[in-house]
Amino acid sequence: MTTTPPVLQPTPLPLPGLKHSLPFYAFKPWVKLGSPILLFEYLLKTFGNIAHYRFLGTPIVFINDPEYIREVLVNQSSAFVKERTVRRMKVLLGEGLITSDDPIHIRQRRIAAPAFHRQRIAAYGDQIVAIAAAQREQWQPNHTIDIAAASMSLSLEIVARTLFDTEVTADIRSINDEVNTIMDLYNFIVAFPRIESFMHLPIPGIIKFRRSKARLDAVVDRLIREHRQAAANGEPDKGDLLSMLLASTDDQADASGQLTGMTDAQARDEVLTIFLAGYETVANGLAWTWYLLSQNPDVEAKLHAELDAVLGTGSNLRLPTLADYPNLRYTEQVFAEAMRLYPPAWAMGRMSTRPVQLGPYTIPTGAHVFFSQYIMGRDPQYFPDPLRFDPDRFSPENKARRPKFTYFPFGGGNRQCIGESFAWMEGVFSIATIAQRWRLAYAGTTPPEVQAKITLRPKDPLMMKLIPR
């Protein structure tokens, strides 16, 4: 009698990486508080596409392989939850779509989905163009402006109109100011051990956060009450995202058989999430786009040629409309390439809830797994000559040659950014509208430095000289 020999499973390989806990390397040039990109670059260069280290007893794994990223975000996503740095942002964003875990996230996404339907987003195109056109008309030839601040102002106007159906009022400026105050406290919030347990204590940073959060909640709560009252009075839906969020209901009944919508608290969390995600990220993406165009006149000329062909010149010049959007392909490629080099969302993370196999490696339970859009976008394996600004990398044929998770500016899997189509439209129409009339020349003497917080901002003002076309 013959027996079948047992199938031998390959022994998992030990994870490569640092031998000691990260604080041991505190004086190394690649360890700098507030500059995790330096660490990620060192790990990739030294250990390859997967590297392990520990910080205060927590196992951390950095990956830079598109197939491993797919495993985390798609194939084995049920084995992961949001990691600590994102969960910390619950003190600001509550249980919004960025910070919540399932099942809350699944329900909130179902309710919010109608507000981000393609047809609904398309209706905002004319508003984006009108706001961008109004900004460009305020500019003066040969003046120098901080394009990062100007992009923030533009994006704030767009979010105010599309999210709240209002101009940039004192309320909107208050939301912006308080969010910026809290953003400046981001590293403090993330680094403070168990900050949730100390929110009542008179610690200066916490006091500052608490006051800003209280003012922020008061303004947003009042806007929600006003929108609900308008709906109760029978006033028509004005088409803004907040009205849609408040009107939407879950398509799955609750335990009592009712189709319920968002509570005021849930709506506030989503409003703050949409405000942060829809304002800060696109504004930074636009700022870096203008800088890169100023350094690459050949790309700028090709962009202008497309705009002239699609939107006319001289007496035939007109603003872009929704019908033009499919024809602004190179404009979209310019924005895509800018977000490759300077992705607004520059890194993502998850925490494993059980052992997970990634290729020949086993990720232990409780490990924080990080991957970076910034690092992946500059990997010469997928983007040859990676520092060269070349929008043709995003032609349909070139995109098709690369694995999916070599480029993921809006995340991926079931948590991919719900507002991605809105962000693309805002970016393309803003670039097209402004570049019709203006060229921007970088006025600095050295390349700008990046500042990696929640988003990838320029560290200093990004000064540009305005040159009429």
C-alpha positions in Angstrom: 0.0 0.0 0.0 1.4 3.3 -1.0 0.9 6.5 0.9 0.9 10.1 -0.4 3.8 12.0 1.1 2.6 15.1 3.1 2.8 18.4 1.3 5.5 20.4 2.9 4.7 24.1 3.4 7.7 26.4 2.8 9.1 27.9 6.0 8.3 31.7 6.1 11.3 33.8 5.7 12.3 36.2 8.5 11.3 39.8 7.8 14.4 41.9 6.9 14.8 45.1 8.7 16.3 47.0 11.7 17.8 44.9 14.5 16.9 47.3 17.2 13.9 49.5 18.1 13.8 52.7 16.2 14.8 55.0 19.1 18.2 53.2 19.1 18.9 54.9 15.8 17.8 58.4 17.0 21.0 60.1 15.8 21.0 58.6 12.3 20.3 61.1 9.5 17.4 59.0 8.3 15.6 59.3 11.6 14.0 62.7 12.1 10.9 63.6 14.0 8.2 64.7 11.5 10.1 63.4 8.5 9.1 59.7 8.1 9.8 59.8 4.3 13.5 59.8 5.2 13.0 56.5 7.1 11.0 54.9 4.3 13.6 55.9 1.7 16.4 54.3 3.9 14.4 51.1 4.5 13.7 50.6 0.8 17.3 51.3 -0.2 18.8 49.1 2.5 16.3 46.2 2.7 14.2 46.1 -0.4 10.5 46.1 -0.9 9.6 44.9 2.6 11.3 45.9 5.9 10.5 45.5 9.6 11.3 47.6 12.6 9.8 48.2 16.1 8.8 51.4 17.8 8.0 51.3 21.6 7.2 47.6 21.3 5.0 47.9 18.3 6.0 45.8 15.2 6.0 48.0 12.0 6.4 46.8 8.4 7.0 49.0 5.5 6.2 47.6 2.1 6.8 49.0 -1.4 5.6 46.2 -3.6 2.3 46.6 -5.6 1.3 43.0 -5.1 1.8 43.2 -1.3 -0.2 46.5 -1.3 -3.0 44.7 -3.2 -3.0 42.0 -0.6 -3.4 44.5 2.2 -6.0 46.7 0.5 -8.0 44.2 -1.5 -7.3 40.5 -1.2 -6.8 40.2 2.6 -8.4 43.5 3.6 -10.6 41.8 6.2 -7.5 41.1 8.2 -6.7 44.7 8.6 -8.1 47.8 10.4 -7.0 51.4 10.4 -3.6 51.8 12.2 -2.9 54.1 15.2 -2.0 57.3 13.4 -5.3 57.3 11.5 -7.3 56.2 14.6 -5.8 59.2 16.4 -7.6 61.5 14.0 -10.9 60.3 15.4 -10.4 63.0 18.0 -11.0 65.4 15.1 -13.0 63.4 12.5 -15.0 61.1 14.7 -16.4 58.1 12.8 -16.0 59.7 9.4 -15.2 57.7 6.3 -11.5 58.1 6.7 -11.3 57.0 10.3 -14.1 54.5 10.9 -13.8 50.7 10.7 -16.4 48.2 9.6 -19.3 47.8 10.1 -19.7 51.6 10.7 -17.7 52.4 7.6 -19.8 50.2 5.3 -23.0 51.7 6.5 -21.8 55.3 6.3 -20.4 54.7 2.8 -23.8 53.3 1.6 -25.6 56.4 2.9 -23.0 58.8 1.5 -22.7 57.1 -1.9 -25.6 59.0 -3.6 -24.0 62.3 -2.8 -21.0 61.3 -4.8 -22.8 59.7 -7.8 -21.2 60.5 -11.1 -24.1 62.6 -12.3 -24.2 64.5 -9.0 -20.5 65.3 -9.3 -20.8 66.3 -12.9 -23.2 69.1 -11.8 -20.4 70.8 -10.0 -18.2 71.3 -13.1 -19.6 74.7 -14.0 -19.2 75.9 -10.4 -15.5 74.8 -10.3 -14.8 76.6 -13.6 -16.6 79.8 -12.5 -14.7 80.0 -9.2 -11.4 79.3 -10.9 -12.2 82.0 -13.5 -13.0 84.5 -10.8 -9.7 83.9 -9.1 -7.7 84.3 -12.3 -9.4 87.6 -13.1 -8.1 89.0 -9.8 -4.5 88.3 -10.7 -2.2 91.1 -12.0 0.6 90.7 -14.6 4.1 90.3 -13.2 2.9 90.2 -9.6 4.3 87.4 -7.4 1.9 85.3 -5.3 2.2 82.3 -3.0 0.5 79.7 -5.3 0.1 77.3 -2.4 -2.0 79.9 -0.5 -3.8 80.8 -3.7 -4.6 77.1 -4.4 -5.9 76.8 -0.8 -8.1 79.8 -1.3 -9.5 78.4 -4.6 -10.2 75.0 -3.1 -11.8 76.6 -0.1 -14.2 78.5 -2.4 -15.0 75.3 -4.3 -15.7 73.2 -1.1 -17.8 76.0 0.3 -20.0 76.1 -2.8 -20.3 72.4 -3.4 -20.4 71.2 0.2 -22.5 73.9 1.8 -24.0 75.9 -1.1 -22.5 79.1 0.2 -19.8 81.6 -0.4 -16.7 81.8 1.8 -18.4 83.4 4.7 -17.1 84.0 8.2 -18.4 80.5 9.1 -16.4 78.9 6.3 -13.3 80.8 7.2 -13.8 79.8 10.8 -13.9 76.1 9.8 -10.8 76.6 7.7 -8.9 78.4 10.6 -9.8 75.8 13.2 -8.8 72.9 10.8 -5.5 74.6 10.1 -4.9 75.0 13.9 -5.6 71.3 14.5 -3.4 70.4 11.5 -0.5 72.2 13.0 -1.0 70.1 16.1 -1.0 66.8 14.1 2.4 65.5 15.1 1.6 66.4 18.8 -1.7 64.5 18.6 -0.1 61.4 16.9 2.9 61.3 19.3 1.0 61.8 22.6 0.5 58.4 24.2 -3.2 57.5 24.8 -4.2 61.1 24.1 -7.9 60.1 24.2 -7.6 59.5 28.0 -6.0 63.0 28.6 -8.4 65.2 26.7 -9.8 66.7 29.9 -6.4 67.7 31.3 -4.9 71.3 31.2 -2.0 70.4 28.9 -1.3 73.4 26.6 -1.5 71.5 23.3 -4.6 69.6 24.4 -6.2 72.9 25.5 -5.5 74.5 22.1 -6.9 71.4 20.3 -10.0 71.3 22.6 -10.9 74.9 22.0 -10.4 74.7 18.2 -12.5 71.5 18.1 -15.3 73.0 20.1 -15.5 76.1 17.8 -15.3 73.8 14.8 -18.2 71.6 16.0 -20.3 74.6 16.9 -20.1 76.0 13.4 -20.7 72.7 11.6 -23.5 71.7 13.9 -25.3 75.0 13.2 -24.9 74.6 9.5 -26.4 71.1 9.8 -29.4 72.4 11.8 -30.0 75.1 9.2 -30.0 72.6 6.4 -32.3 70.3 8.3 -34.7 73.2 9.0 -34.7 74.3 5.4 -35.6 70.7 4.4 -38.4 70.6 7.0 -39.8 73.9 5.7 -40.1 72.3 2.3 -37.3 74.3 0.7 -35.9 72.6 -2.5 -32.6 70.8 -2.4 -30.0 73.2 -3.6 -27.7 70.5 -4.9 -24.9 70.8 -2.3 -23.3 67.7 -0.8 -24.5 68.4 2.8 -28.1 68.5 1.6 -27.6 65.1 -0.1 -25.9 63.6 3.0 -28.8 64.7 5.2 -31.4 63.4 2.7 -29.8 60.0 2.0 -30.9 56.9 3.9 -29.4 53.5 4.2 -30.7 51.1 1.6 -30.7 48.3 4.2 -33.2 48.4 7.0 -32.2 48.5 10.7 -33.4 46.0 13.3 -36.8 47.7 13.5 -37.3 47.5 9.7 -36.7 51.3 9.2 -34.5 52.9 6.6 -32.5 55.4 8.6 -30.2 58.2 7.7 -27.3 60.0 9.4 -27.6 61.4 12.9 -26.4 65.0 13.4 -23.2 63.6 14.9 -22.6 61.3 12.0 -23.3 64.1 9.5 -20.8 66.4 11.4 -18.1 63.7 11.2 -18.6 63.3 7.5 -18.7 67.0 6.8 -15.4 67.5 8.6 -14.0 64.5 6.7 -15.1 65.8 3.3 -13.9 69.3 4.1 -10.4 68.1 5.0 -10.2 65.5 2.2 -11.7 67.7 -0.5 -10.0 70.9 0.4 -6.5 70.2 1.6 -5.6 67.4 -0.8 -6.6 69.0 -4.1 -5.1 72.4 -3.1 -1.7 70.8 -2.5 -2.0 68.8 -5.7 -2.6 72.0 -7.6 0.2 73.9 -5.9 2.8 71.2 -6.8 1.4 71.1 -10.4 2.1 74.8 -11.0 5.6 74.4 -9.6 6.4 71.4 -11.9 5.0 73.2 -14.9 7.2 76.2 -14.2 10.2 73.9 -14.3 9.3 72.0 -17.5 8.5 74.5 -20.3 8.1 71.7 -22.9 5.3 70.1 -20.8 3.7 73.5 -20.2 3.8 74.2 -24.0 2.1 70.9 -24.7 -0.6 71.7 -22.1 -1.2 75.1 -23.6 -1.5 73.5 -27.1 -4.3 71.2 -25.8 -6.1 74.0 -24.1 -5.9 76.2 -27.3 -7.2 73.3 -29.4 -10.1 72.4 -27.1 -11.1 75.8 -25.8 -10.1 78.2 -28.6 -7.9 81.3 -28.7 -8.3 85.0 -29.1 -11.9 86.1 -29.8 -12.9 82.4 -29.8 -11.6 81.7 -26.3 -14.2 80.2 -24.0 -14.2 78.6 -20.6 -14.3 74.8 -20.3 -17.6 73.1 -19.9 -18.5 69.5 -18.8 -18.6 68.5 -22.5 -14.9 69.4 -22.8 -13.8 67.2 -19.8 -13.2 64.1 -21.9 -11.0 66.1 -24.3 -8.7 67.5 -21.7 -6.7 64.3 -21.5 -3.2 65.8 -21.4 -4.4 68.2 -18.7 -5.5 65.2 -16.6 -2.1 63.5 -17.3 -0.3 66.7 -16.0 -2.3 66.5 -12.8 -1.7 62.8 -12.5 2.0 63.1 -13.0 2.2 66.0 -10.4 0.5 63.7 -7.9 3.0 60.9 -8.7 5.9 63.1 -7.7 4.1 65.0 -4.9 1.1 62.9 -3.8 -1.2 64.9 -1.4 -1.9 61.7 0.5 1.7 60.6 0.8 1.4 57.4 2.9 -1.2 54.9 4.2 -1.3 52.4 6.9 -3.2 49.4 8.3 -3.0 47.2 11.4 -3.2 43.4 11.1 -5.8 41.7 13.3 -4.3 38.2 12.6 -1.2 36.7 11.0 -1.1 37.6 7.3 1.1 36.0 4.6 2.7 38.4 2.1 4.7 36.4 -0.3 7.3 34.4 1.7 6.8 36.6 4.8 4.4 36.4 7.7 3.1 39.7 9.1 2.3 39.1 12.9 -0.9 40.1 14.6 -0.9 43.7 15.7 1.7 44.9 13.2 1.3 48.3 11.6 1.8 48.0 7.9 2.8 51.2 6.0 3.1 51.9 2.3 3.8 55.3 0.7 2.4 56.8 -2.5 5.5 59.1 -2.4 8.0 56.3 -2.3 6.2 54.1 -4.8 5.8 57.0 -7.2 9.5 57.6 -7.3 10.6 53.9 -7.7 12.6 53.6 -10.9 11.4 50.0 -11.3 8.0 51.3 -12.3 8.8 54.9 -13.3 12.1 55.1 -15.1 14.0 58.3 -14.6 11.6 58.9 -11.7 12.4 62.6 -11.0 11.6 63.6 -14.6 8.2 65.3 -15.0 6.6 63.4 -17.8 2.8 63.4 -18.1 3.0 60.8 -20.9 3.6 58.2 -18.3 -0.2 58.4 -17.8 -1.2 57.9 -21.4 -3.7 54.9 -21.6 -1.1 52.6 -23.0 1.6 53.4 -20.5 -0.9 53.1 -17.6 -1.9 49.7 -18.8 1.7 48.4 -18.6 2.1 49.1 -14.9 0.7 47.0 -12.0 -2.3 48.7 -10.4 -0.9 49.6 -7.1 2.2 51.4 -8.4 -0.1 54.5 -8.5 -2.8 55.0 -5.9 -3.2 58.7 -5.0 -6.7 58.0 -3.7 -6.1 54.7 -2.0 -7.7 51.5 -3.1 -10.0 48.6 -2.3 -13.3 49.0 -0.5 -12.0 52.2 1.3 -10.9 54.0 -1.9 -11.7 57.7 -1.6 -15.4 58.2 -2.3 -14.7 61.7 -3.7 -12.0 60.7 -6.2 -14.0 61.6 -9.3 -14.7 65.0 -7.7 -11.0 65.6 -7.0 -10.1 64.8 -10.7 -12.7 67.2 -12.0 -11.6 69.9 -9.6 -8.0 69.5 -10.6 -8.5 69.3 -14.3 -10.9 72.2 -14.6 -8.9 74.4 -12.3 -5.7 73.8 -14.3 -7.4 74.3 -17.6 -9.2 77.5 -16.5 -6.1 79.2 -15.0 -3.6 78.0 -17.6 -5.8 79.5 -20.4 -4.7 82.9 -19.3 -1.6 82.6 -17.2 1.9 81.1 -17.0 3.5 80.8 -13.6 7.2 81.2 -13.2 8.9 80.0 -10.0 10.4 82.9 -8.1 12.4 80.9 -5.6 16.1 80.3 -5.8 16.2 76.7 -4.5 13.8 73.8 -5.0 10.9 73.8 -2.4 11.0 71.4 0.5 8.1 69.1 1.3 6.4 68.9 4.7 4.8 65.5 5.4 1.9 66.0 7.7 -1.6 64.7 7.0 -1.0 65.9 3.5 2.2 66.7 1.6 2.5 70.5 1.8 5.3 72.8 0.6 7.3 73.7 3.7 7.5 77.4 2.8 5.5 79.7 0.6 5.6 78.7 -3.0 6.2 82.0 -4.7 5.3 82.3 -8.4 5.4 85.3 -10.8 2.3 85.7 -12.9 2.9 86.0 -16.7 0.0 86.6 -19.0 -0.3 84.3 -22.0 
